[in-house]
Amino acid sequence: MARSRWRRRLASRRTLDHGYRVCVGIVGGAIVALGLVTIPLPGPGWLTVIAGLFVLATEFLLAERLLEFTKRHVKRWTDWVKGRPVWVRVLIGLATAAFVYGILVVTLHVTGVPGWVPGWVPLWR
C-alpha cells in the first residue's frame, strides 16, 4: 500500500491512526452491507459492494486482496462476453433484463406497490 504524506503523519500517532482505521472500517463496512442488502433488488447492488471494498482497501490488506480478486474475475467475464457472437451478448442482456424485471415484480408483490407507480404498469396492481 503506497501511503501519502498525510497518511504517514497520521500513522505516526497511534491513537489517531487507530481511530482513523476504525472510521474507515465502519464507513466501508456500512457501504458493503448496504450493497449486499440491495444485490437482489434492481439497482447498483454489486457496484455499491465494490465501492465499499474500495474504501476498505485504503486501510485493510484483506479488502485490497478481495478487490483485486474481484477486478480480475470481472475482467475475465467481460473478456469472455466480448469474445462471443452478438446474438449471445444480446441473449445475455435479455436474460439479465428478465431477471431484474422478475426481481422487481416479486419485490413489489411482497412489499406492496407504492402509490406513485402508474396504474398502467402491468402485473403490479
VMD Tcl script that draws the C-alpha trace (Angstrom):
set ca {
  {0.00 0.00 0.00}
  {1.51 3.27 -1.10}
  {0.87 5.86 1.57}
  {0.69 9.58 1.07}
  {2.46 12.06 3.30}
  {-0.63 12.97 5.34}
  {-1.35 9.28 5.91}
  {2.19 8.59 7.11}
  {1.90 11.54 9.50}
  {-1.41 10.20 10.79}
  {0.12 6.71 11.21}
  {2.89 8.15 13.39}
  {0.27 8.98 16.03}
  {-1.06 5.68 17.24}
  {-4.36 6.87 18.73}
  {-5.26 8.95 15.67}
  {-4.26 6.11 13.37}
  {-6.40 3.63 15.27}
  {-9.39 5.98 15.25}
  {-8.97 6.64 11.54}
  {-8.81 2.92 10.75}
  {-11.92 2.28 12.86}
  {-13.80 5.03 11.00}
  {-12.69 3.67 7.61}
  {-13.78 0.19 8.72}
  {-17.20 1.41 9.86}
  {-17.86 3.51 6.75}
  {-16.55 0.86 4.34}
  {-18.40 -1.91 6.16}
  {-21.64 0.06 6.08}
  {-21.28 0.63 2.32}
  {-20.58 -3.07 1.74}
  {-23.54 -4.06 3.95}
  {-25.86 -1.69 2.08}
  {-24.63 -3.15 -1.20}
  {-25.18 -6.72 -0.01}
  {-28.72 -5.89 1.06}
  {-29.50 -4.28 -2.31}
  {-27.99 -7.00 -4.52}
  {-31.30 -8.81 -5.10}
  {-33.06 -5.53 -5.83}
  {-32.84 -3.67 -9.12}
  {-30.08 -1.12 -8.94}
  {-26.36 -0.89 -8.32}
  {-26.02 -3.53 -5.57}
  {-22.73 -5.01 -6.78}
  {-21.32 -1.59 -7.61}
  {-22.08 -0.50 -4.05}
  {-20.28 -3.56 -2.66}
  {-17.26 -2.80 -4.84}
  {-17.31 0.85 -3.75}
  {-17.27 -0.31 -0.13}
  {-14.32 -2.57 -0.91}
  {-12.50 0.42 -2.41}
  {-12.99 2.31 0.86}
  {-11.88 -0.65 2.97}
  {-8.89 -1.37 0.69}
  {-7.40 2.01 1.56}
  {-6.59 0.61 5.01}
  {-7.02 -3.16 5.09}
  {-4.93 -5.68 3.15}
  {-7.67 -8.33 3.09}
  {-10.08 -5.90 1.41}
  {-7.37 -4.94 -1.08}
  {-6.83 -8.61 -1.97}
  {-10.57 -9.20 -2.31}
  {-10.87 -6.14 -4.54}
  {-8.04 -7.39 -6.77}
  {-9.72 -10.81 -6.96}
  {-13.00 -9.14 -7.94}
  {-11.34 -6.97 -10.59}
  {-9.59 -9.99 -12.08}
  {-12.80 -12.02 -12.34}
  {-14.89 -9.15 -13.70}
  {-12.22 -8.64 -16.38}
  {-12.28 -12.34 -17.25}
  {-16.09 -12.22 -17.54}
  {-16.12 -9.13 -19.74}
  {-13.36 -10.54 -21.95}
  {-15.34 -13.76 -22.32}
  {-18.53 -11.89 -23.21}
  {-16.70 -9.69 -25.73}
  {-15.42 -12.82 -27.46}
  {-18.93 -14.20 -28.03}
  {-21.06 -13.53 -31.11}
  {-23.52 -10.64 -30.98}
  {-26.53 -12.93 -30.60}
  {-25.01 -14.45 -27.41}
  {-24.39 -10.97 -25.97}
  {-27.97 -9.96 -26.79}
  {-29.23 -13.16 -25.16}
  {-27.19 -12.45 -22.02}
  {-28.58 -8.90 -21.93}
  {-32.17 -10.11 -22.35}
  {-31.71 -12.77 -19.65}
  {-30.30 -10.14 -17.30}
  {-33.18 -7.75 -18.03}
  {-35.74 -10.54 -17.49}
  {-34.09 -11.46 -14.19}
  {-34.10 -7.85 -12.96}
  {-37.73 -7.43 -14.04}
  {-38.68 -10.64 -12.21}
  {-36.95 -9.50 -9.02}
  {-38.72 -6.14 -9.28}
  {-42.15 -7.80 -9.70}
  {-41.54 -10.16 -6.77}
  {-40.27 -7.29 -4.60}
  {-43.32 -5.16 -5.38}
  {-45.60 -8.14 -4.80}
  {-44.06 -8.86 -1.39}
  {-43.66 -5.27 -0.16}
  {-46.68 -3.78 -1.87}
  {-46.92 -1.36 -4.72}
  {-46.20 2.26 -3.79}
  {-48.87 4.80 -4.67}
  {-46.60 6.68 -7.08}
  {-46.42 3.72 -9.52}
  {-48.64 4.48 -12.54}
  {-51.83 2.45 -12.89}
  {-50.92 1.21 -16.37}
  {-47.95 -0.83 -15.08}
  {-48.86 -4.49 -15.70}
  {-48.69 -7.23 -13.05}
  {-48.34 -4.79 -10.18}
  {-51.90 -3.71 -9.48}
}
mol new
graphics top color blue
foreach p $ca { graphics top sphere $p radius 0.5 }
foreach p [lrange $ca 0 end-1] q [lrange $ca 1 end] { graphics top cylinder $p $q radius 0.2 }
display resetview
